[in-house]
Amino acid sequence: MTACTKDPSVTPQSPVSGTPAKADQSVNNWILENMRTVYYWNDKIPASPDTTLAPSPFFYSLLYDYNNKANPERDRFSWIQESADELKSSLSGEEKTTGLEVKYFLRTTGSTDVIIKVLYVLPGSPAYKAGLKRGDIITTINGQKLTTSNYASLANDPTTFNYGLAKLESGKIVDTEVVKTVTAEVFQQNPVFLDSIYAIGGKTIGYLVYNQFIPGPNGSTTPTYDQKLEQIFSKFKARGVNELVLDLRYNPGGYVSSSVKLASMIAKGVDNTKTFYRTEYNKDVMAELQSQNQTAQLTTRFQTKAQNIGGNLSRVFVLTTGGTASASELIINGLKPFMPVITIGETTYGKNVGSITISDETGKIKWGMQPIVFKSFNAQNQSDYSTGFTPTIAKSEPLGVKQLGDIEEIYLSTALSQITGSGARISADQGPQLPAIGSSVERRAGGSNMFDDRSPLTL
């Protein structure tokens, strides 16, 4: 079993209604055999599952308490895809996309009209080339007004999108005649979105916007994005950064290997003898590891990094939303035993478990699945965030936003005010307070994971 990467925008799909697909007994047997071996909740798999189901609904029928939303410990995260190749490429941030990450709101309280706010645009993407930017408001797609009944299909199904834009005027949403045309294409995102250094009030403040834990581009053996993080922290260290603001508000997770590298450049007083996190597998796997004297593989230690700035830090600020998930939460949990972690924003997603990619090495079965196989604990044996980390300082993004890195942007400004002791400098026109009904980031968090690319599991 090898770990791979999963597209942050691929959401686990539960069985859908309509004409049922035919069961594929060979695929279902493969699914069941693997799940009974390595699935974290393998003792919860039904004794006699319905193998007459098609592969996708069959897979979801095996998951622990999948449909019981009242249980925060249920499996909300495992997923399966018909193409293992597509699953693997998407895990490395390569997908067909316009390059937009967005949030959806009701246009007014009680209305069925919907608007879309752009959270950020991937540099170099089709949306970026079309001139779309953070803070843009979309009210129509391909000439159709967005409503609660059509916004999901209009925002995700077409290949070419004609986005009709609105603007904020005196706190009100006003439609315009501006239309931006964007055609989705296969695009590789660079997760290292932005870094800055601010000298304010005698403090040297490093700021990093990091949107997915990806070592490097899909198909590349060079960890380009990990290397970029190292370059940034080398710069932070050379410039004497003594406060750090880590912006993970749009980061749904990814590879734990990248999480280890990032944490190792932040944590105070760590080296390769200190525990970053440990993993717990199902009872069968744990017993097998113990019998083979491989329990050392359950502990992941920090790395000794020359770029570490922990010696200059007394704390770290982490910016969060409901889309901050899995490997991002691993950073928060893993740093807490070594330094104060001050979170600003919204309660995080709540994902303290991780997965690996399973595909058929013979190539006869084309499906790929990403089941949960472990639970993570920090150096103090803590893993109590299945309902998310409640923010130290609660904030939410208004409709009207500044660009990321602007010192008047609400999240960053709040962090800077905590660091310098001055009042937050926040832009005046934040627009109306509207009911949020979801975001592409939270959708990614629901379909994204911690991917363990060093798992001791084998088949």
N, C-alpha and C positions, 0 to 999 in steps of 0.2 A: 504494500500500500504506500503510495507516494503522495506527499502533499503538493498541492498546486495552488493556483490563484483563482479567485472567484470574482466575477464582475460585480462591483458594488451596486450596479443598477439592476441586477437580475434578482427578482423577488421570488421566494419560494411560492409555488403555485399549489394550492390545495385542489382536490378533485373538483372538476367543473361539471355542471349539468349539461344535458344534451345527449346526442347519440353516443353510447359508450364505445370506446375503442376495444378491440379484441385483446384478450389476455395473451401474453407471450410467455409461455411456461419457462423457457430457458432463461429469459431475462429475470422473471420473478424468482426463479431458483437461485440465480446469481445474487440478486438483491438480498434475499432472505439469508443465504449462507454468510454473506459479508456482515449483515446487520447483527446476526446472532453471535458473530465472533467479536466484533469491535465496538458496536454501538454502546454508548455510555450507559443507557438504560436498557441493556439487552435482557435484563430480568423482567422487564415490563412488556416485552413483545408478546402478542397473543400466541397461545400455544398452538392454535390451528387457524392461522390467518386465511382469508379468502383469496386463494390463488387464481380464482377466475377473473379477478379484476385486471384491468390494463396496468402496465408497469407503474405509471405515475400515481394513480390512486392506490395501488397496492403498496407502494413505498410509504405514502402518507398514512395508510392504515396501520403501519407498524410503529409510528412515532408515539412517544410517551405523552398521553393526555393532550394531544395536539390541539383539539378543539375546545378545551376547557380554559376559557380566558380568566377564570377566577383563580387559577393556579399559577403563580408567578414562576414556579420551578419547572413548569411543563417545557416540552421541546417546541419552541417557536422557530427554530433556526435551521434544522436539517433540510436539505432540498435535493432534488434530482433533476437532471436535464437529459433530453434525448440525445444530445451530442456532447460527448466527453471533451472533444476538441474545443467546442465553443465555451464550455465551462472553464477549461484551463486558460484560454486566452483572456476571458473576461476577468479572471482573478488577477491578471496582471494589468488591469486598467485599460484593456483594448476592447472596444465595443463600437457598435453602430450608434452614433449619437449626434445631436446638434451641438453639444458642448455646453448646454444650459443645466444648471441646478436651480430648482425653483421651489417656492412655497405657495400653497393654494389657500385662498380666503373666500368667504362669502362677501359679496360686494357691500352688503349692509346686513345688519343683524336680522334674521328671520327671512332673508331673501333666498331665492334659488339661483340667483346670478352669482357667478364665480369670477374672480380675478386671479391672475398669476403674478407673483413678484419674483423677479430674477435675483437669486442669492449670489451667484457668481457665474462667470463665463470662463471656460477653459481657454487659455491663450492659444491662438493658432487654430482654433476649432471653427467650424462653419458659422456658428453664431457670433463668434468674435470677429470674423471677417465681415459679417453683415452689419457690424456696428452695435450689436446689443451689449449691454453692460449691467452690472449690478445695480439694482434699484429700479430697473425698467418694469413697467406694469403692462401686462398683456390682458386684453379683455375679449379679443376675438381670435380665432384660428381658422384660416381658410374661409373667411367671411362669415363664420358662424359665431354668434354670441355664446360665451361659455356659461354653462349652467351645471347644476349638481348632477344632472342626468347625462351630460355629454362630455364634461371636461376631461374625464379620465381617458376616454377613447380618442378625443381630439388631440390631447397633449402627447399621446404615446403611439398611436397607430400609424399616422401618415409617414411618408418619407420626406415630402416637401411641405414645409409649414410657412404660411403667410401670417405672421404675427401682427395683429392690430394693436397699437399701443395707446395707452392713456397717460396722463400726467397728473401730478398733485398740484393743485392751485388753492392756496389758502385753506389747506387741510381737507380739500375735497378731491375726489377722483373725477377727472374730466377727460372724456374720450377725445382723441385726435384723429387726423387723417393719415398719420404715419403708419406705414406697413413695412415690416422687415421680412424678407423672404430668405428662408434657410432650408437647405437640403441636408439631411442627416447622412453621415458617412462613417466608415470604420475609422476610428481615431484612437490614438494612444495618448492617454492623459499623463502629464507630469504632475505627481502629487505634491511636489515641493512648490507651493503656489507663490509664496511671498516671504521675504525676510527683510527686516529693517532694524536699525539701531537708533534710539532716541536718547539724547542727552538733555535731561530735564531735572531741575531741582537738585543738582549734584549727583544724580543717579545716571548710570549708563544702562539703558534698558534694551535688551534684545527681544525681538518679536518675530515669531515664526508661524506662518499659516501652512499647515500640513494636512492634506485632504484624503490620503489613503496610505496605508503601510504597504508599499510596493518596492522591492529591492531595485528593479530595473525594468526596462521595456519587455513586453511579451516576446519570447523567443530569443532574448539576448542572455548571454552568460555573464555579461558585465553589469555589476550592481550600480548602474549610473545614478539612480536616485538616492541610494544609500551614500554614495560618494559625494553627492551634492549636499546632503545633510552634514557630512563631515567637514566639507569646505566652509559651510555656514558657521559651524561651531568653532572651527579654527579662527575664523574672522571674529566671532564673538569673544573668544579668549584673547586674541591679540588686541582687541579694542577695550579690554577690561570690563566687559559686561558684568554687572553685579546684581541685576534683576532680570528675570526671564518671564515673558508672557508667551505661552504655548497655545496657539489657536487651533483647537480640535473640534470646533463646533460643527464642521461639515465632514468629519472623518468617521466613516462607519466601520473601520477596522482593516484587516488584511493580514499580512505575514507577521508572525511573531518574531521572526529573525530581524526584521526592520525595527520592531518595537524594542527589542533588546539593545540594538545599536543606539537608538535615540535615547532611551533611558540611561544608558551607560555614559552619555555625554552630559547628562543633567544631574544625576543623583550625587549627593554629597557623601564623600568618604567611602566610595565603593571601588572595587576592583574585581578580578575574576575569582575571588574567594567568597564573595557575598552573593546571597540568593536574591534573584530578581523575582522569580516565581517558581512554584512547583506544580506538577500536574498529577491528577488522580484519574485513573481509567476505571473501567468496569472491573468487577471482582475477578473475572476470569483472566483478564489481561494482567492485572496486578499480581495474581498468583503465579502466572507464567514468568513475569519479570523477576519476581523474587526467587523462583526456582532456578533461574538462569543467572542469578547474581547481577541483574541489570538495573537494580533500583536506583543507581546513581543517575540514570537517564531521566528520572522523574524530576530532577532539579535543574533548572536553568539559571545560570549565574550571570551576573553582570560581566561585561568585558572591560578590560583595562584599556582605556582610550586616552590618547594624548590630548584629544580635543575636549576632555571633560572640563566643564566650568563650575562644577559643584563646589569647589573650594571658595569661589567668590559669592556663592548664593546662600542666603539664609532661608529661602523659600522659593516656591515656584507658583505662578498663576496659570491656571488652565481654563480656557474659555470653552463652554459646553452648550449643547442643545440636546433635544431628544434624539438627534441623529448621531450623537457621539457614542460609539458602541465598540464592544469587543476589544480589539487590540488597543483602541484609545483608552478604554476603561482599564485595561491591563497596565497601561502607563500610570494612570492615577493610583491604582491599587498598589502597584509595585514600588512607586516612589514614596508612598506614605510612611513606611517604616524608617525612612532615611532623612526626610525633611518635610516641613509643613507644605501641604498641597492646598492652595486656595482656589476653589472653583467658582467661576462667575458665569451666570447664564441660567440655563434650564436643567432640570433633572435629566441625567443621561439615560441611555436606552435600557441598560440592565442586562448585560450579557457576560456572564462569568464562565462560559464554556466555549470550547473550541472544536474545530473539525479538521478532517483531512480529506483529500480527494481520492476517490476510489474509481478506477477504470479497469477494464478488462485487458490485461497485457497481451492476450492472444489476438485481440482485435476482432473477435467474432461478435462481441456485444459492443454496440456503439454508445450505449448510455454511460453517463457519468453521474456519480452521486457524491454529496458532501455531507456526510452524517456527523453529528456531534459525537466525539469520542473521549473528550476529557473535560474536567473542571479545573480551574486554576485557583491557586492560593498564593498570597504574598509571603514575605519572609516571616511575618508574624502569624502565619496560618489563617489569614483573613480572606474570606470569599463571600462576604455578606452584601452583595450589591445586585441581586437578581431583579430588584425593582429600581435599579439605577442609583447613582450618586446624587443626593440632594445638594444643590449648589450652596456654597458658603454665602454667596451674594446673589440673590435672585434677580435676573434680568431677562427681558425678552426683546427681540428685535421689533422695532416699529415698522410700519409700512414704508415710511420714508427713511432711507438709509444713506450713510456716507460710504465711500469706497473703502475696502479693506486696507488697513494701514494708515488711514486718516485719523489723526489724534482726536477728532470730534466724532468718530464712529462709536456708537454707544457702548459696545462691549470693551473695545480697547480703551476708550476714555475712562470707563469705570476702573479698569485695571491700573491705568496711569494715575488716577486720583488716589487709589489705595497705596500706590508706591510712593507718591510725592507728598501725600497729605493735603493736596489741594482739591478744590471742587472739580467735578467732572465737567468737561467742556463738550456739550452735546448740542448738535444742530437743533434749531427751533422747530422747523416744520417736519414733524414726524408723521403727519397724516392721521386719519381716524383709527381708532382701535377696532379692529375687525376680527370676527371669529375665524381662526385658522382651522382648516379641514384636512391638513396633511402636507407633506413635502416629499420631494424626490429624495432628499437626504435620509429621511426616516424610512422611506421605501428601500433605499440601499441598505440601511442598517438592518432591516428585516431580512434581507437576503444576503447579507455579508457576514463575515465570520473572522475569528482568529484562525489562520491557517498554519498548522504546525508542519514546517518543511524539514524537521529533524525528528519526526516521530519514530520511536523504537518499534512501532507495530509493523509486522510483516505478514504477508499471506502466502 
